[in-house]
Amino acid sequence: MSETPANTLQYRFDGPEDAPVLILGPSLGTTWHMWDRQVPELTRQWRVFRFDLPGHGGAPAHPAPSVGELTDRLLATLDQLGVQRFGYAGCALGGAVGADLALRHPERLASLVLIAASPRFGTADEFRQRGVIVRTNGLDPIARTSPERWFTPGFAAAQPAITEWAVQMVRTTDPGCYIASCEALAAFDIRAELGRIGVPTLVLVGSEDQVTGPAEARTLVAGIPDARLAVVPGASHLAPVEQPAAVTDLLIRHFSTAWQTAVDTTTGQMAIVAAPAKPVLAASPAGPVAEIAPMAEQPVAGGRPDPYEAGLKVRREVLGDAHVDRALAAADDFSGDFQELITRYAWGEIWNRPGLDRRTRSCVTLTALVAGGHLEELAFHTRAALRNGLTPAEIKEVLLQAAVYCGVPAANSAFKVAQAVIREETTPHE
């Protein structure tokens, strides 16, 4: 066990001190105990290192707003312990950390397993919406529905103790750290970078996973040069919990046969990697997946970069992909120039300035829209304010302030619009 500064992670070791280190990374809302049933077998060959995400499992609540920040904290923890090279298996958000390790620190990674993982987890809107629900209602709605996301119905019904464990595990997570993890997943997108992952990789997925299922797994396998696929029958999102024996066997086979040794600095040579065991690991039949690369920023007069791409990114983060996609899809020869103008200057120039944070900009924007009577824009900027971290109580205070300076009739109309949006956005979907 560990005492945990803000730049490191809570961890535990199991297994022989002189064995190679194998790291197991958890999923969002879980703790290191999700791997309990793998540890007895894995510690026969490896020194198993498990960690908790910030604010999970009693870990200190130091939110990490990006996958890269989680990776950096993991490496800082390992550096303090003198662990330089290791195998890594991670589930969902833990898998995102593993992929980030392979992209940014491949010299540290001997072998990789990505479980219930994806190069992009759903859409940014979905995770920001989840953050809005947690900020408004706490974690109870997420906790109550976690078994249906994590397990097959038959398993959940047959294992009430494990189902209740799952609910309590989420319920006791720090809400701020959970929201930060949602933001990390919202921003995670490595679709264009999969070809740079050079470490031997097993992509493991439950056949019944409705969160990040076989389709996402095949996208990973198609994009990662040295990757193989294993589909676990009868398992959903938390396959290590639902089918522990099958997952343990796959981990042992992969890490036993595909452990890439470090480069010998005296000869410059690397050991040849053994082929994975064929009976359990099948290559994906999926063909290459092509993605449209983002446009490069083009310089404009005066040598400044064109703010359009930066503006489009901010616009999507604040208003949501669905809203922006509708607006751009509706643009034609008449309105297209206007869409470019607001993306480039309102979002790329003003919303992207560092002088005010996005919460403050949302407060200013809501007030201005009340003053101008722009109720349609008030609706989607109320959604944006929730995504930017304002609570319903704070939005109410903004509208009360606006009532004094913009007039009661204007604020009355604004309250009706904002109330409808807040009810829609903060009501958990069963």
Phi, psi and chi 1 to 4 in degrees:
 res  aa     phi    psi   chi1   chi2   chi3   chi4
   1 MET       -  164.6  -62.9  -72.4  -69.4      -
   2 SER  -136.9  155.2   62.3      -      -      -
   3 GLU   -97.6  138.4  -65.0 -168.9    9.8      -
   4 THR  -121.5  104.5  -44.8      -      -      -
   5 PRO   -67.5  169.6  -15.9   28.1      -      -
   6 ALA   -65.0  -26.4      -      -      -      -
   7 ASN   -95.5   11.1   67.6  -30.1      -      -
   8 THR  -130.4 -177.0   58.5      -      -      -
   9 LEU  -123.2  150.6  -62.4  173.0      -      -
  10 GLN   -69.8  134.0  176.8  171.1  -76.8      -
  11 TYR  -144.9  169.7   69.1   89.2      -      -
  12 ARG  -148.8  151.1   67.0  172.5  -69.6  163.4
  13 PHE  -109.6  146.4  -90.8  123.4      -      -
  14 ASP  -139.5  146.6  -65.7  -79.7      -      -
  15 GLY   104.2  175.5      -      -      -      -
  16 PRO   -62.5  138.3  -14.8   26.0      -      -
  17 GLU   -67.5  -24.7  -67.8 -172.8    3.8      -
  18 ASP   -96.8    5.4   58.1  -11.9      -      -
  19 ALA   -85.3  158.7      -      -      -      -
  20 PRO   -59.8  148.0  -17.0   27.7      -      -
  21 VAL   -88.0  131.9  173.1      -      -      -
  22 LEU  -122.4  123.4  176.8   58.6      -      -
  23 ILE  -101.7  136.1  -63.0  175.9      -      -
  24 LEU  -117.0  119.7  -56.7  178.2      -      -
  25 GLY  -104.6  136.8      -      -      -      -
  26 PRO   -86.3  166.8   33.5  -35.1      -      -
  27 SER   -88.5  160.5  175.7      -      -      -
  28 LEU   -56.7  131.1  172.6   61.3      -      -
  29 GLY    87.3   -4.4      -      -      -      -
  30 THR  -108.7  178.6   73.2      -      -      -
  31 THR  -125.3 -179.9   71.8      -      -      -
  32 TRP   -62.7  -15.4   62.7   42.3      -      -
  33 HIS   -68.0  -12.8  -69.8  -65.7      -      -
  34 MET   -63.5  -16.4   68.6  164.1  -77.5      -
  35 TRP  -102.5    7.7  -62.5  101.9      -      -
  36 ASP   -53.9  -38.9  -80.5   -6.5      -      -
  37 ARG   -82.9   -6.2  -63.3  176.1   74.6 -179.6
  38 GLN   -89.9  -25.9  -81.7   69.9   49.4      -
  39 VAL   -61.8  -45.2  168.2      -      -      -
  40 PRO   -55.8  -41.8  -27.7   37.0      -      -
  41 GLU   -77.1  -41.3  -71.3  -62.3  -40.9      -
  42 LEU   -65.5  -32.8  -66.2 -179.7      -      -
  43 THR   -74.8   -2.0   50.5      -      -      -
  44 ARG   -70.1  -27.0  -65.2  174.6 -176.5  -90.1
  45 GLN  -120.8  -22.4  -60.9 -178.3   53.8      -
  46 TRP  -130.6  156.5  -66.3  -78.7      -      -
  47 ARG   -89.8  109.5 -177.6  156.9  172.7   74.9
  48 VAL   -88.7  126.9  174.6      -      -      -
  49 PHE  -112.3  121.6  175.9  100.9      -      -
  50 ARG  -118.2  148.8  -70.1 -178.7  -77.0  171.4
  51 PHE  -136.4  158.5   64.6   90.0      -      -
  52 ASP  -104.6  144.5  -81.9  -31.9      -      -
  53 LEU   -67.9  155.8  -61.7  166.8      -      -
  54 PRO   -54.6  135.1  -26.0   35.2      -      -
  55 GLY    73.4    4.6      -      -      -      -
  56 HIS  -106.3  142.0  -68.6   59.0      -      -
  57 GLY    61.5   29.1      -      -      -      -
  58 GLY    82.8    3.3      -      -      -      -
  59 ALA   -66.8  149.9      -      -      -      -
  60 PRO   -54.6  143.4  -27.1   35.4      -      -
  61 ALA   -88.0   74.5      -      -      -      -
  62 HIS  -110.2   92.9  -55.2  -55.0      -      -
  63 PRO   -57.0  141.7  -23.8   34.3      -      -
  64 ALA  -116.8  109.2      -      -      -      -
  65 PRO   -83.4    2.6   30.5  -34.1      -      -
  66 SER  -147.3  156.8   70.8      -      -      -
  67 VAL   -62.9  -38.9  171.2      -      -      -
  68 GLY   -59.7  -37.3      -      -      -      -
  69 GLU   -66.7  -40.3  171.9   66.8   19.2      -
  70 LEU   -62.0  -42.8  -73.3  171.2      -      -
  71 THR   -60.8  -44.5  -58.2      -      -      -
  72 ASP   -62.2  -39.5  -68.5  -15.8      -      -
  73 ARG   -68.3  -38.3  -67.2 -170.8 -166.6 -176.8
  74 LEU   -61.8  -46.3  173.6   59.4      -      -
  75 LEU   -65.8  -37.4  -70.3  177.5      -      -
  76 ALA   -61.9  -39.0      -      -      -      -
  77 THR   -64.3  -46.3  -52.4      -      -      -
  78 LEU   -65.9  -36.9  -63.7  171.0      -      -
  79 ASP   -61.7  -41.5  -71.9  -15.4      -      -
  80 GLN   -62.7  -30.0  -71.3 -175.3    1.5      -
  81 LEU   -91.0   -4.0  -62.4  167.3      -      -
  82 GLY    78.2   18.0      -      -      -      -
  83 VAL   -90.6  114.5  175.8      -      -      -
  84 GLN  -101.8  -36.1  -68.6  -57.8  -50.2      -
  85 ARG  -134.4  144.3 -165.9  161.0  173.1   82.5
  86 PHE  -163.5  160.0   46.8   83.5      -      -
  87 GLY   -90.4  157.1      -      -      -      -
  88 TYR  -143.2  130.8 -176.0   95.6      -      -
  89 ALA  -127.3  129.7      -      -      -      -
  90 GLY  -138.7  146.2      -      -      -      -
  91 CYS  -107.4  125.2 -176.5      -      -      -
  92 ALA    57.1 -111.8      -      -      -      -
  93 LEU   -59.3  -37.7  178.0   52.9      -      -
  94 GLY   -62.3  -32.3      -      -      -      -
  95 GLY   -69.1  -36.9      -      -      -      -
  96 ALA   -60.6  -39.6      -      -      -      -
  97 VAL   -61.9  -41.5  171.3      -      -      -
  98 GLY   -62.6  -42.1      -      -      -      -
  99 ALA   -65.3  -38.6      -      -      -      -
 100 ASP   -65.5  -39.2 -171.6   55.3      -      -
 101 LEU   -58.3  -45.3  -82.0  165.9      -      -
 102 ALA   -65.1  -30.8      -      -      -      -
 103 LEU   -82.7  -40.3  -72.5  167.5      -      -
 104 ARG  -101.7  -24.2  -65.8 -160.7  -65.5  130.2
 105 HIS  -137.9   55.2  -58.5  -80.0      -      -
 106 PRO   -62.3  -24.9   23.4  -33.9      -      -
 107 GLU   -66.5  -18.3   74.6  -75.2   -7.1      -
 108 ARG   -89.0  -17.1  -55.0  -70.2  -66.8  -91.1
 109 LEU  -105.0  123.1 -156.3   53.3      -      -
 110 ALA   -89.8  -33.1      -      -      -      -
 111 SER  -165.9  156.1 -167.7      -      -      -
 112 LEU  -139.1  138.1  176.8   64.3      -      -
 113 VAL  -126.6  126.4  175.9      -      -      -
 114 LEU  -110.4  116.4  -57.5  176.3      -      -
 115 ILE  -111.9  132.2  -58.5  171.7      -      -
 116 ALA    49.0   42.4      -      -      -      -
 117 ALA  -110.8  171.0      -      -      -      -
 118 SER  -157.1  151.3  175.6      -      -      -
 119 PRO   -69.8  -20.2   25.3  -33.9      -      -
 120 ARG  -150.3  121.2 -175.5 -172.0 -173.3 -156.4
 121 PHE   -87.6   98.0  -70.2   82.1      -      -
 122 GLY    62.4 -138.7      -      -      -      -
 123 THR  -121.5  157.2   67.8      -      -      -
 124 ALA   -59.0  -37.2      -      -      -      -
 125 ASP   -58.3  -42.0  -74.5   -1.6      -      -
 126 GLU   -61.7  -43.1  -68.1  168.6   -4.6      -
 127 PHE   -75.6  -34.3  -77.4  101.5      -      -
 128 ARG   -69.1  -34.8  -67.1 -164.3  172.4  101.8
 129 GLN   -63.0  -40.5  169.9   71.2   10.1      -
 130 ARG   -62.8  -38.9 -167.4 -174.8  -62.3 -174.0
 131 GLY   -62.3  -38.8      -      -      -      -
 132 VAL   -61.8  -44.0  168.0      -      -      -
 133 ILE   -62.9  -43.1  -70.7  173.1      -      -
 134 VAL   -67.6  -41.3  173.3      -      -      -
 135 ARG   -61.7  -32.4 -165.3  175.4  -69.2  113.7
 136 THR   -90.6  -42.6  -53.2      -      -      -
 137 ASN  -110.8   -3.2  -57.8  -73.8      -      -
 138 GLY    78.5 -171.4      -      -      -      -
 139 LEU   -90.3   -4.9  -86.4  164.8      -      -
 140 ASP   -59.5  -45.3 -172.2   64.4      -      -
 141 PRO   -61.0  -37.8  -21.3   32.7      -      -
 142 ILE   -68.5  -41.0  -55.6  -65.9      -      -
 143 ALA   -62.9  -44.0      -      -      -      -
 144 ARG   -64.8  -29.0  -75.0 -173.3  -75.5  105.5
 145 THR   -98.0   -0.5   57.9      -      -      -
 146 SER   -62.7  -39.5   59.3      -      -      -
 147 PRO   -59.1  -35.8  -27.0   37.0      -      -
 148 GLU   -72.5  -22.9   64.6 -168.6   56.9      -
 149 ARG   -82.8  -31.1  -67.2 -169.1  -57.2  -86.2
 150 TRP   -93.6  -30.4  -71.0   -7.6      -      -
 151 PHE  -127.5  157.2  -52.7  125.9      -      -
 152 THR   -69.9  153.7   59.3      -      -      -
 153 PRO   -57.4  -39.8  -25.5   34.1      -      -
 154 GLY   -63.1  -42.2      -      -      -      -
 155 PHE   -65.3  -45.4  179.8   86.9      -      -
 156 ALA   -60.2  -39.1      -      -      -      -
 157 ALA   -72.1  -35.9      -      -      -      -
 158 ALA   -82.8  -17.4      -      -      -      -
 159 GLN  -125.2   67.8  -60.0  -73.0  -15.4      -
 160 PRO   -61.9  -31.2   21.1  -32.5      -      -
 161 ALA   -67.2  -41.9      -      -      -      -
 162 ILE   -69.4  -37.0  -67.2  178.1      -      -
 163 THR   -61.6  -44.4  -59.6      -      -      -
 164 GLU   -68.0  -37.0  179.6   58.8   22.5      -
 165 TRP   -57.0  -43.4  162.5   80.3      -      -
 166 ALA   -62.6  -43.9      -      -      -      -
 167 VAL   -61.9  -46.5  170.8      -      -      -
 168 GLN   -68.0  -32.0  -67.3  -56.0  -38.8      -
 169 MET   -62.2  -42.8 -167.0  162.3   45.1      -
 170 VAL   -71.5  -42.5  177.9      -      -      -
 171 ARG   -61.7  -29.4 -169.0  171.4  -84.2  151.3
 172 THR   -94.1    6.3   55.2      -      -      -
 173 THR   -77.8  146.9  -61.3      -      -      -
 174 ASP   -68.1  125.2  175.6   76.4      -      -
 175 PRO   -60.4  -40.7  -24.8   34.5      -      -
 176 GLY   -62.8  -39.0      -      -      -      -
 177 CYS   -71.7  -34.6  -71.1      -      -      -
 178 TYR   -64.0  -44.6 -170.1   95.6      -      -
 179 ILE   -62.4  -42.4  -68.1  168.1      -      -
 180 ALA   -61.6  -38.2      -      -      -      -
 181 SER   -66.4  -36.7  -65.3      -      -      -
 182 CYS   -62.0  -41.0  -72.0      -      -      -
 183 GLU   -63.4  -38.8  -71.5  -67.3  -33.0      -
 184 ALA   -62.0  -43.2      -      -      -      -
 185 LEU   -70.3  -34.2  -73.0  169.7      -      -
 186 ALA   -61.0  -36.2      -      -      -      -
 187 ALA   -89.2   -9.2      -      -      -      -
 188 PHE   -77.6  124.6 -176.7   77.3      -      -
 189 ASP  -159.7  104.7 -173.2   -8.1      -      -
 190 ILE  -117.9   23.8   59.5  167.6      -      -
 191 ARG   -57.4  -38.3  -70.9  174.4  -66.8  176.2
 192 ALA   -80.6   -5.4      -      -      -      -
 193 GLU  -112.7   -0.3  -57.5  175.2   73.3      -
 194 LEU   -57.6  -34.6  -68.3  177.6      -      -
 195 GLY   -65.1  -14.1      -      -      -      -
 196 ARG   -88.7   -5.5  -65.0 -161.8  -63.4  108.6
 197 ILE   -78.4  112.5  -64.7  179.2      -      -
 198 GLY  -106.4   -3.0      -      -      -      -
 199 VAL   -84.2  146.6   65.4      -      -      -
 200 PRO   -56.8  126.4  -21.1   30.8      -      -
 201 THR  -129.7  132.5  -57.4      -      -      -
 202 LEU  -107.1  127.3  170.8   65.6      -      -
 203 VAL  -103.6  117.6  178.2      -      -      -
 204 LEU  -117.8  132.9 -169.2  156.6      -      -
 205 VAL  -146.2  145.0   64.5      -      -      -
 206 GLY   -75.9  138.5      -      -      -      -
 207 SER   -63.5  -23.6   63.5      -      -      -
 208 GLU  -106.8   13.3  -51.4  -54.9  -46.5      -
 209 ASP   -68.6  117.3 -169.7  -16.1      -      -
 210 GLN   -96.6   -2.1  -57.8  -61.0  -50.7      -
 211 VAL   -94.9  -61.2 -178.7      -      -      -
 212 THR  -131.3   91.0   46.9      -      -      -
 213 GLY   -96.6 -162.6      -      -      -      -
 214 PRO   -57.4  -31.3  -29.8   37.6      -      -
 215 ALA   -63.1  -45.3      -      -      -      -
 216 GLU   -65.2  -38.4  -72.7   85.7   -8.3      -
 217 ALA   -61.7  -41.9      -      -      -      -
 218 ARG   -68.2  -30.8  -69.4 -170.6  172.8   93.9
 219 THR   -62.9  -41.9  -59.7      -      -      -
 220 LEU   -62.6  -46.5  -73.0  168.0      -      -
 221 VAL   -65.5  -38.4  172.4      -      -      -
 222 ALA   -66.6  -29.7      -      -      -      -
 223 GLY   -93.3  -26.0      -      -      -      -
 224 ILE   -91.4  122.2  -61.3  172.3      -      -
 225 PRO   -57.2  -42.3  -25.9   34.8      -      -
 226 ASP  -113.8   61.5 -171.2   10.9      -      -
 227 ALA  -125.0  147.2      -      -      -      -
 228 ARG  -131.1  159.2  -63.7  175.1   74.0   82.0
 229 LEU  -113.5  137.9  174.7   66.9      -      -
 230 ALA  -132.2  122.7      -      -      -      -
 231 VAL  -104.6  123.8  179.8      -      -      -
 232 VAL   -95.0  113.9  178.9      -      -      -
 233 PRO   -64.4  146.4  -17.7   30.9      -      -
 234 GLY    69.7   22.4      -      -      -      -
 235 ALA  -126.2  146.8      -      -      -      -
 236 SER  -105.9 -137.3 -174.2      -      -      -
 237 HIS   -70.3  -43.7 -165.6   57.5      -      -
 238 LEU   -94.2   66.7  -71.9 -167.0      -      -
 239 ALA   -56.9  -37.9      -      -      -      -
 240 PRO   -61.1  -26.4  -25.9   36.5      -      -
 241 VAL   -86.0  -41.8  176.2      -      -      -
 242 GLU   -78.6  -37.7 -168.9  163.5    6.8      -
 243 GLN  -128.9   68.1  -65.3  -68.6  -15.9      -
 244 PRO   -64.4  -39.1   21.1  -32.6      -      -
 245 ALA   -66.5  -44.3      -      -      -      -
 246 ALA   -64.0  -43.3      -      -      -      -
 247 VAL   -66.2  -43.2  170.7      -      -      -
 248 THR   -59.2  -44.5  -58.1      -      -      -
 249 ASP   -61.1  -42.6 -178.1   59.7      -      -
 250 LEU   -65.6  -40.1  -71.9  164.9      -      -
 251 LEU   -62.8  -46.1  -67.1  177.7      -      -
 252 ILE   -62.1  -44.6  -69.2  172.1      -      -
 253 ARG   -63.9  -42.2  -72.0  172.3 -178.0  -97.6
 254 HIS   -68.3  -51.7  176.6   72.0      -      -
 255 PHE   -70.4  -22.7  -72.6  119.0      -      -
 256 SER   -75.7  -27.8  -63.6      -      -      -
 257 THR  -111.6  -12.3   58.6      -      -      -
 258 ALA  -132.8   52.7      -      -      -      -
 259 TRP  -103.7  103.4 -170.3  -80.8      -      -
 260 GLN   -82.1  121.2 -175.8  171.5  -82.3      -
 261 THR   -77.5  160.5   58.9      -      -      -
 262 ALA   -70.5  157.8      -      -      -      -
 263 VAL   -63.4  134.6  172.5      -      -      -
 264 ASP   -77.6  113.2 -173.4  -28.6      -      -
 265 THR   -69.1  -15.2   55.9      -      -      -
 266 THR   -86.1  -27.7   61.3      -      -      -
 267 THR  -114.2  -17.3   66.2      -      -      -
 268 GLY    74.9   13.2      -      -      -      -
 269 GLN  -106.6  157.3  -64.4  178.4  -21.1      -
 270 MET  -122.9  143.7 -178.7  176.8  -72.4      -
 271 ALA   -64.3  147.8      -      -      -      -
 272 ILE   -73.6  136.4  -63.5  173.5      -      -
 273 VAL   -85.8  131.0 -179.6      -      -      -
 274 ALA   -71.1  151.4      -      -      -      -
 275 ALA   -72.9  141.9      -      -      -      -
 276 PRO   -62.2  154.7  -21.6   32.1      -      -
 277 ALA   -64.8  126.2      -      -      -      -
 278 LYS   -72.3  -33.4  -68.2 -178.0  179.2  178.8
 279 PRO   -61.8  -27.5  -23.7   33.9      -      -
 280 VAL  -110.9  -15.8  -65.4      -      -      -
 281 LEU  -116.3  117.4  -52.6  178.6      -      -
 282 ALA  -112.3  136.7      -      -      -      -
 283 ALA   -66.0  144.3      -      -      -      -
 284 SER   -70.4  139.8  168.3      -      -      -
 285 PRO   -79.5   -5.8   29.7  -35.0      -      -
 286 ALA   -67.5  144.0      -      -      -      -
 287 GLY   -83.6  178.9      -      -      -      -
 288 PRO   -59.9  145.8  -20.6   31.8      -      -
 289 VAL  -105.6  122.7  174.2      -      -      -
 290 ALA   -97.7  135.1      -      -      -      -
 291 GLU  -122.7  144.3  -64.0  -70.7  -13.4      -
 292 ILE   -77.1  121.1  -61.5  173.8      -      -
 293 ALA   -70.4  145.0      -      -      -      -
 294 PRO   -64.1  149.1   22.0  -31.2      -      -
 295 MET   -64.4  138.7  -68.0  174.9   57.5      -
 296 ALA   -73.0  145.7      -      -      -      -
 297 GLU   -65.3  131.3  -71.6 -171.5  -12.3      -
 298 GLN  -102.1  135.5  -61.5  -64.1  -37.0      -
 299 PRO   -69.5  148.7   23.3  -30.7      -      -
 300 VAL  -116.8 -179.5  -63.6      -      -      -
 301 ALA   -53.6  138.6      -      -      -      -
 302 GLY    90.4   -1.8      -      -      -      -
 303 GLY    84.4    1.8      -      -      -      -
 304 ARG   -79.6  145.1  -63.7  179.1   61.1 -158.9
 305 PRO   -66.8  147.4   23.5  -32.8      -      -
 306 ASP   -65.5  124.1 -175.8  -13.8      -      -
 307 PRO   -79.9    5.4   29.8  -34.4      -      -
 308 TYR   -61.1  -51.1 -178.3   86.6      -      -
 309 GLU   -64.1  -41.1  -73.3  -60.0  -37.7      -
 310 ALA   -62.9  -39.7      -      -      -      -
 311 GLY   -65.7  -40.3      -      -      -      -
 312 LEU   -63.8  -37.8 -174.7   59.3      -      -
 313 LYS   -63.6  -47.5  179.9  176.1 -177.1  -67.7
 314 VAL   -65.4  -41.5  173.7      -      -      -
 315 ARG   -59.1  -43.0 -171.1  179.2 -179.8 -173.4
 316 ARG   -66.6  -41.6  -71.9 -174.7  178.0  -79.1
 317 GLU   -64.6  -36.1  -70.1  172.7   -6.9      -
 318 VAL   -85.1  -45.8  173.6      -      -      -
 319 LEU   -95.2  -19.0  -61.9 -179.3      -      -
 320 GLY    98.4  146.5      -      -      -      -
 321 ASP   -59.9  -42.6  -72.9  -28.4      -      -
 322 ALA   -61.2  -45.4      -      -      -      -
 323 HIS   -64.0  -45.7  174.9   87.9      -      -
 324 VAL   -66.9  -40.8  175.7      -      -      -
 325 ASP   -60.5  -41.0  -73.0  -18.0      -      -
 326 ARG   -63.5  -43.9  -75.4 -165.6  -60.3  -90.2
 327 ALA   -63.5  -43.0      -      -      -      -
 328 LEU   -71.9  -35.7  -64.1 -180.0      -      -
 329 ALA   -67.1  -30.9      -      -      -      -
 330 ALA   -80.4  -11.5      -      -      -      -
 331 ALA   -68.7  140.6      -      -      -      -
 332 ASP  -133.9 -164.1   54.1   19.3      -      -
 333 ASP   -60.7  -29.5  -70.4  -18.1      -      -
 334 PHE   -78.9  -43.8 -176.7   75.9      -      -
 335 SER  -103.1   -7.7   61.7      -      -      -
 336 GLY   -61.2  -40.2      -      -      -      -
 337 ASP   -63.0  -35.5  -70.5  -15.5      -      -
 338 PHE   -67.0  -40.8  176.0   71.1      -      -
 339 GLN   -61.3  -40.1  -70.5  -64.0  -34.5      -
 340 GLU   -63.7  -41.3  -79.1 -157.2   28.6      -
 341 LEU   -60.8  -50.0 -178.3  145.4      -      -
 342 ILE   -70.0  -34.3   59.5  175.5      -      -
 343 THR   -64.6  -44.1  -60.4      -      -      -
 344 ARG   -73.3  -44.3 -179.4  170.5  -79.3  113.5
 345 TYR  -103.0  -45.1  -63.0  108.8      -      -
 346 ALA   -66.7  -45.7      -      -      -      -
 347 TRP   -93.6  -40.8  -64.1  100.7      -      -
 348 GLY   -76.1  -30.8      -      -      -      -
 349 GLU   -99.0  -58.6  -66.2  -80.2    3.0      -
 350 ILE   -79.4  -55.2  -59.1  -55.1      -      -
 351 TRP   -64.6  -18.5  -88.0   86.2      -      -
 352 ASN   -94.0    0.6 -147.5   21.9      -      -
 353 ARG   -72.4  146.0  -70.7  174.2   63.7   84.0
 354 PRO   -83.4   -4.5   29.7  -35.1      -      -
 355 GLY   -68.7  -28.0      -      -      -      -
 356 LEU  -129.7  144.9  -64.3  175.2      -      -
 357 ASP   -79.0  170.8   61.3   27.4      -      -
 358 ARG   -69.6  -30.9  -70.2 -175.4 -174.5  174.0
 359 ARG   -59.9  -46.4  -75.9  169.8   49.5   88.6
 360 THR   -65.8  -40.7  -55.2      -      -      -
 361 ARG   -63.2  -35.7  -69.9 -168.8 -173.8  -81.1
 362 SER   -64.3  -41.3  -83.1      -      -      -
 363 CYS   -60.0  -46.2  -68.1      -      -      -
 364 VAL   -63.0  -43.6  173.0      -      -      -
 365 THR   -65.0  -44.3  -57.1      -      -      -
 366 LEU   -59.1  -44.5  -68.4  176.2      -      -
 367 THR   -62.4  -44.5  -56.1      -      -      -
 368 ALA   -63.6  -38.8      -      -      -      -
 369 LEU   -69.2  -36.6  -67.2  172.5      -      -
 370 VAL   -62.1  -45.8  172.7      -      -      -
 371 ALA   -60.8  -38.1      -      -      -      -
 372 GLY   -86.6   -6.8      -      -      -      -
 373 GLY    71.5   25.3      -      -      -      -
 374 HIS   -90.5   77.9  -56.5  -60.5      -      -
 375 LEU   -70.8  -32.7  -62.2 -177.3      -      -
 376 GLU   -63.6  -44.7 -179.3 -179.6   -6.0      -
 377 GLU   -70.8  -30.0  -64.3 -138.4   -6.7      -
 378 LEU   -59.9  -36.2  179.6   67.7      -      -
 379 ALA   -62.6  -51.9      -      -      -      -
 380 PHE   -77.8  -19.5   62.1   75.2      -      -
 381 HIS   -79.9  -19.9  -89.1  -74.5      -      -
 382 THR   -68.0  -42.3  -60.5      -      -      -
 383 ARG   -60.3  -42.5  -69.9 -173.3  177.7   89.1
 384 ALA   -62.3  -40.4      -      -      -      -
 385 ALA   -61.8  -40.2      -      -      -      -
 386 LEU   -63.3  -42.4  -69.2  166.8      -      -
 387 ARG   -65.1  -32.3  -72.9 -167.8 -178.5   91.1
 388 ASN   -79.9    0.9  -76.8  -16.7      -      -
 389 GLY   106.4   -1.9      -      -      -      -
 390 LEU   -72.4  140.4  -70.3  176.9      -      -
 391 THR   -88.5  161.3   64.7      -      -      -
 392 PRO   -54.3  -36.6  -30.0   37.4      -      -
 393 ALA   -64.6  -38.2      -      -      -      -
 394 GLU   -70.2  -37.6  -70.4  170.5  -33.7      -
 395 ILE   -63.1  -39.8  -67.1  173.1      -      -
 396 LYS   -59.0  -42.4  177.1 -179.9   72.4  174.9
 397 GLU   -64.3  -37.9  -67.6  -58.6  -38.6      -
 398 VAL   -61.2  -44.8  170.9      -      -      -
 399 LEU   -69.3  -34.8  -62.0 -177.2      -      -
 400 LEU   -63.9  -42.2  -73.0  171.5      -      -
 401 GLN   -61.7  -42.0 -173.4   84.2    3.9      -
 402 ALA   -65.1  -31.9      -      -      -      -
 403 ALA   -60.4  -36.2      -      -      -      -
 404 VAL   -69.0  -41.6  174.9      -      -      -
 405 TYR  -100.7  -19.8  -67.7   95.0      -      -
 406 CYS  -109.1  -13.2  -57.4      -      -      -
 407 GLY   109.2  143.4      -      -      -      -
 408 VAL   -64.5  -43.6  170.5      -      -      -
 409 PRO   -59.0  -42.1  -26.3   36.3      -      -
 410 ALA   -63.4  -43.0      -      -      -      -
 411 ALA   -68.4  -34.1      -      -      -      -
 412 ASN   -60.1  -46.4 -177.9   48.1      -      -
 413 SER   -64.3  -38.8  -61.9      -      -      -
 414 ALA   -65.4  -40.4      -      -      -      -
 415 PHE   -60.1  -40.8  -96.3  100.8      -      -
 416 LYS   -62.9  -45.2  -68.7  177.5 -177.8  177.2
 417 VAL   -64.3  -49.0  170.7      -      -      -
 418 ALA   -65.1  -38.1      -      -      -      -
 419 GLN   -61.9  -42.8 -176.1  179.0   43.4      -
 420 ALA   -64.1  -42.1      -      -      -      -
 421 VAL   -65.7  -45.2  170.0      -      -      -
 422 ILE   -62.9  -41.3  -70.9  169.8      -      -
 423 ARG   -60.6  -43.6  -78.2  176.7  176.4  168.8
 424 GLU   -65.8  -42.8  178.4 -176.1  -13.5      -
 425 GLU   -77.5  -28.3  -69.4  -66.8  -53.3      -
 426 THR  -104.4    0.8   61.7      -      -      -
 427 THR   -84.3  117.4  -60.7      -      -      -
 428 PRO   -62.1  142.3  -18.4   30.8      -      -
 429 HIS   -93.4  116.6  -59.4  -69.5      -      -
 430 GLU   -73.5      -  -62.8  -66.4  -18.6      -
